[in-house]
Amino acid sequence: MEVVHLVCMGLLTKQVAERLHISEFTVRSYLKTIYCKLGVRSRGAMVYAYAQSLSRKPREDEVGAH
């Protein structure tokens, strides 16, 4: 989630790596995994999917489940 959040803030791979104290290769690896899980193929699509998930209203069966 940290990688997604930083990418959504507009940080480049190198900047994300520096911020999280991990290698650029690790960031790219995480992004590939995230893209696969979200069913997207680009950063822009990932950002859009993430934004959509944040704005999604909970279904009736989810309300009170927490």
ABEGO torsion letter per residue (X at the ends): XAAAAAAAAGBBAAAAAAAAGBBAAAAAAAAAAAAAAAGBABAAAAAAAAAAAAABBBBAAABGAX
